[in-house]
Amino acid sequence: QAQLAESGGGSVQAGNSLALSCTASGFTLDYYAIGWFRQAPGKEREGVACISNNAGNNAGNTHYTDSAKGRFSVSRDDRKRTVHLQMNSLEPEDTAVYYCAAVWGGLYTNYDCSDHSFGRPWDYWGQGTQVTVSS
């Protein structure tokens, strides 16, 4: 059974950092792109970052939405079946439940991470981890 599990959430003060992890089981992470999403209370879920699978001409490409650019960094370690989201200079507006999701990228091709990616179907979702940033 394919599963994703987020960890690393918590409560921090504004300006501090958090590192989230997304660990995959039950499927081969190598062939999947991973997206990070978040949902704040009363708001719709939004994309944050995406990292493609390591195949094809643009292997492992990353994409960030405007809210994350310059502050967040996504990386992956397929041997450890884990994708990381490093979040720096956190702001109260970053408070949300953060989710990771996986989508098939291919054996020899990679998934094209872009703003449009976040609106497309994703194959697997994690349960989410809470991030709270206080001012």
Secondary structure, 3 states (H helix, E strand, C coil): CCEEEEECCEEEECCCCEEEEEEEECCCHHHEEEEEEEECCCCCCEEEEEECCCCCCCCCCEEECCCCCCCEEEEEEHHHCEEEEEECCCCHHHCEEEEEEEEECCCCCCCCCCHHHHHCCCCEECCCEEEEEEC
